[in-house]
Every structure is written in structure tokens, then in C-alpha cells.
């Protein structure tokens, strides 16, 4: 069984403001139910191509987003539905994109792995493992040269740590003192290879020491812990002290993608991690501390269900891009 990674012990106060706690819970429920619907739609061939779902990792996206400002840039991986929704990308436009409709956030040209929304500064969705890291370094370099106060937040998985881009990007970010928050979503598997047999040093936070970058490890199944750690990290970066490396130890409940036979882990292991569910943890805390009722939970679920139903209808009613547009966006359009 995959061992629960060791977490740096920090005193995260187990008290949450009632309103904020309900907001966090609602955001995680939106992602969970959306991913469940996407799996259903994929099985019905409404969504095609590759599909990588985020069930179980909701606390990472939701927690980190609380520390970011609207002007900050966000770059993610191909498992980015959760980050997109937590960032504020319209569920309608996200699902239409997965359908391949031109009403999608990338006009249906990107699909599930390439969600993009300039309005919310959500710059992908990247299908290449570790491909987003050098992009994040470039964006942060531009902000520094333009003297912008923005932070670039780059999400990536534990598999990316094995890529050359990871080391090159951290090295340049440190050399140039760039405002980048590197967030590793460590779900224990690089596709189907367990961390223990792919990394000589499985404590990923230690990697940052080679570049003199501060790092922390947090329980990625605890949204409050992630939020607190992310706020500390963002404050450090925004203060002009340079990049920061945050490792969020989490777990995906589903296979790597819808094409994955998932032969590398047992059902018992998955069930073990389900007992650490981020949604259940926060629900229990709110019930004990703030009297969250079953009626409130039911109402929250109804709102989420209605939003998803609207998104499905929007995607179904969407239109295919005409063939005459096929060559559009192949090259950057010149602006006068």
C-alpha cells in the first residue's frame, strides 16, 4: 500500500469561519460533482479524447486559490478542471470546451487538457508533463521586468519533478529571483509508477534546497491546511523574496485517465485514502463547530446540481466551429 507521505507539522488552527468554511465546501463539491458528471458524459461519448479527473484532490486547487489575487496568473496540468473551476472559469465554458464546441473557453480547440481563460488569468491546461513550469518562469520574468506585483502560480504533479524542465525552471527562478509559486500536487503516482520506486528521494520538498528555494509540505487532503500554507507561500513570493516550492500530498481516487486500466494499485489502497476525503473532513468540522445542517448540505448539493445541469445544456446547445475557420489561430493574428 502507498504510504501516506510525511507532512511537515505546522499548527493549523482547526477553527474555520462559518461563512468561509461553507464557501470552501461549496467549491470542493462543485469540482467533485463536475468530475463525476464528466466521467458519465465521457462514457456516453459526449466528451472525447483524453480525460483526467480530479476527484480526491479538490482541497489543493480550492485551498491554493484562496491565497491568490485576481491579477495573478495560474498555470496547470492536463488534470486542471479543478483549478479552472476554483479560479472562476465558467463551468458552462469549461464543459463546452470538453464537448469541442466553439462556445468553449478555447473555442473547442483545446478540449479537456487545454482549458484556457484570459479573463481569469488561467493560462492552461498543459498536456506536456512539466511543460507549464518554463511558461510560468517566463510569465514571472515578464511581470518582474514590467514591475507588476503579480504572482505566477504553477501547478504540476509529482511526475514532473523527474523532468529536466523542473530543475531548469527552479534554477532560473532562483537565479532571477522571480515571483513564482511552484505547487506540486503529489498524488503518489506518476501515471502508474509509485513515488517510492521512481524517486531516490521521495520527500519532494527537499528538491528545492538544491536551488536555495524555501519549501514546505502540507496535507493536501485538508483544505484549511492547504489554504494556510499557500497564504504563507504567496506572502513570501509577493514580498519580493523570490520563488517558493509547496508540496501538497494528496490522492486521486480515479485512474490516471479514462484509458488507464489501473493495475498498479489495489482497491484497498484507494478505499484507505477515501477515508481521508477532503470534503468529508471539512463537512465534519463545520457540523461540529458551526452547526452545518443536513438541510444546508442538501441545499448546497442542489445548487451544484443545478449549475451542472445548466452547463450540460449549454454544452449540448453549443455549435461546432465552421470549416471556414479551420486555419484561424494557426498563426497569431496581427493587431493594428
N, C-alpha and C positions, 0 to 999 in steps of 0.2 A: 504493500500500500504506500502511496505517496505520502510522505511525512508532511505535517503542517510546518511550513518554514518558520524558523525562529524570528520573532518580532522584537525589535528594539523596544524596551519597556519605557514608555512615557506616560505620565499621569494625565490621561484624557479624562476630563471630568464627565462622569456618566449622568449628566443633567442636560436636558435639552429644552429650549424654549418651545412651548406648546405649538405655536403657530409655525415656527421654523421647522420643527420636527415633522409636522404634518405635510409641509411643503416637500421636504426631503423624501418622505414616504410616498407621496403622490408621484414625484418624479421617478422614483425607482419602479413603482407599479406601472407607470406609462411604458417604460422600457421593457419590463418583463412581459406584459401583455402584448405589446407590439411585436416582440420577438416570437412569442407563441403564435400570433396571427401570421407572421411571415413564414414560419415553418408550415403552417396549414396551407397558405397560398402557394408555397413552393411545391408542395405535394399535389396541388391542383393545377400545376404548370402555369399559374398566373405570373409567378416570378421565375425567371430562368437564369442560367449561368451559374456562377458560384454564389454561395450564401453562407456567411459565417455569423453565427448568432452569439449573443452576449449574455445569455441567461446565467446568473450567478455572479457576474462581475459588475452589477449595477452600482454598487457603492463607490467604485473607483471613479467612474465618469461623473456621477452626481456630486460626490464629495469634492473632487478637484475643481469642478466648475464654480463652486461657491466662492473660491478664492480669486477667481479671475474677474477682470473688468471687461465691459463691452468692447473696448478698443484692443484688447489683447487678441493675439492670433492663436488658433488651435489647429494642430495637425495630428492626424490619427492614422490608424492602420486600416486594413480591409475589414476588421471587426469593429466598425465605427458607428453603427446605428445608435448605440447608447450615448456616445459622445455627441452625436449630432442632435439628438432629441434633448439632451441635457443642456446643450449650448443654446437651444432656442430655434433650431431649424424646424420649419413647419413639418408636422407629420404628414400632411397632405402631399407636400412636395417631395418628401423623402420616399414615400411609398410609390408615388407616381414615377419617380426615378427608377425604382426597382422594377416597375412594370415596363420600363423603357419608353414611357410616354413623354412627349415634349413639354408637358407641364411640370415635369420633374425638376429638381433643383439644378441638375446639369443637363437639362433638355433631353433626358433619357439616354444620353450618350455614355454615361459612366456606370450606371447600374449600382448594385449593392455595394461594391467595393470602392466606388469613387464618388461618394456624396460630397457635394461642394456647395457652399453658400457664402457669397461675398458679404452679404448684408450682416450676417452674424460673425464674420471673420473666421468662418470654418473652412479651412483650406485643404480639405481632403482627409479622408479616404485615399490610401495609397496601397496598391496591390503588391508592391515590392517589399520584401522583408527588409527593414531598416531604411527603406527608401525615403521616409519622411524626415530622418534626422538631419541630413545635409540641407534639406529645404528649410528646416527650422533654423539652422545656423545662418543661412543666407538671409532669411527674413529678419532675424535678430540683428544681424550686421547692418542691414538697411535701416532699421529703427535706431540703432546707435549712431550711425552716420547722420541721420536726419534729426537726431536729438529728440526722438519720440520717447515718451515714458512707458511704452508698451512692453509687455512680457510675451514671449512666444512659448506656448506650452505644447510639447511634443509627446504624444502617447506612442508606445511601442511595446511589443511582447518580449518575453524572455529569450525567444529565439533570435531576436535582433542583436542581442548582446554578443553573439558569436560572429557577427558580420564585421567586416572592415570598416563600414560606414559608421558604426557605433564608435569605434575608437578614434577614427579621424574626426568625427563631429565633436566628441567631447574634448579632444585635444585642441581643435581650433577655437571652440567656445571658451576654453580656459585661457588660451593664448591671447585671444582678442577681448576677453572679459565681457562676454556677450550676455544679454538678458534672456536666457533660455532656461525653462524648467523642463528637464527630461523626466518623464514619468514612465517607468517600466511596469506594465501590467503582467506581473509574474504569475501565470496560472499553472506553472509547474511542468508544462509540456510545450516543446517547440514542434508543433504539429502532433506527431505521435511519439516523440522522443522525450523521456523523462529528464528533468533537470539534473538529477543525480548521476546520470550516465552520459551527459553531454557537456557538463561543466566541471573542470577540475576544482574550481572554487564556486560552489553553488550559492554562497552568500553574495548575491549580485551587487549589493551596495559597496562592497569592497573594491569593485572595479573602478569606482570614481577616484579612489586615492591615487591611482597612477597619474591622474591629471590634476591633482590638488583641488578637486571639486568636492564640496561638502555633500554628504549623502545621509539618507535616513531610510529605514524600513518600517512599514506600517501594515497593520492588519487590514487588508483590502476587502474584507467581508464586513467591516464596521464603518458605516458611512460617517459617523461622527469622528472616528479616529482619522479617517482619510481627510475629512474637511480640516481638522486641526493641523495635521501635518502639512497639508497643501498650503494652508494660510501662512504657516511659518516659512515654508519654502518660497512662496511667492513674495512675501515681505522681504526676504533676503535678496532675491533677484531684483525686485523693483527698487531696492535701495541703492542699486549700482554696484553691488559686491560681486557680480558675475553669475555664472550658471550654478544650478543645483540639480542633484540627482535624487529622485524619490522612487523607491521601490514599493509597490503595493502588492502584497502577497494575496492572491485571490484564486478563484477556481471557476472554470466554465463547466456547466452541467451537461452541455451537449457536446457532440463530436466536434472535431476541428472545423469541419464544413459538412454540408449535407451529403457530400460524396464520401465521407470518412466512415469506414467500417468499424472503427473504434475498437480494435482488437488489442490495444496496448494497455488498457486499464480495466479493472473489474467494476461490476455494478455495486459491489460493497464499498468500494472507494468513493464512487460518486455519491452514494447514499450517506456516507460519513460526512462529506462536505456539505450536503444538503442540510444537515443539522446545524450548520454554521450560517445558514441563509441570512443575507443582509437585510432582507425585507422583514423576515420573521424577528430578527434581533431588534430592529427599530420599532416594530409593531408592539412587541412585548414591553419595551421600555416606555413607550407612550401610554400603553394601557396602565402600567403601574404608576408612572409619575404624573400623567396628565389626564387620566380617565378617558382615554380613547375608547369609544364605544363600538359595539358591533354595527350599530346603525350608521355611525360615521364611516366605518370601513366599507360598508355596503354602498354608501353614497359615493365614496371615492372610487370604488370599483365601477359603479355605474357611469361616472363621468369619464373614466378612462375608456370604458367600452363604447360610449357614445362617440368619443374622439376617434377611436379606431374605426368605428363603423362609417363615420364621415370620411376618413382618409381612404377607406376601401372604395367607397362610392366615387370619390374624387378621382382615384387612380383608374377605376373601371370606365369612367366617363371621359378620361383623357384621350388625346389624339396622337396618332403616330406622326412623326416628323415626315414631311413630304420628301420624295426622292430628289426633288429640285434643290433641297437644302443639303444634300449629301456632302458636297465639297466645302460647305461653310464651316468655319473654325479649324480647317486643316492648317491654315496659316493665320497668324494674328491679323485681325482687321485693322487697317491703318486708321488712326483717328486724326481728324483735321483740327 
